[in-house]
Amino acid sequence: MENTLILIHSSQQQLVIQLKIEHADLDALVDEAGQAPPVDELMFKRLKKRRLQLRERIARLESFLTPPELA
């Protein structure tokens, strides 16, 4: 059982890393799209929305991975 929990934890950490890479890539795309005229507003909004969704998912996963603080 303990080995299974370690594997799950490890795979979740790998997922967080992958999501952070994807978020950084989107960050770069949003920056480029915001500076390059003409801007496709719909595409720009979709990129920003996806970036926010990734940020929220990363935060949720990290909260599960981080042990609660002892009082």
Secondary structure by P-SEA (a helix, b strand, c coil): caaaaaaaaaaaaaaaaaaaaaaaaaaaaaaaaaaccccaaaaaaaaaaaaaaaaaaaaaaaaaacccccc
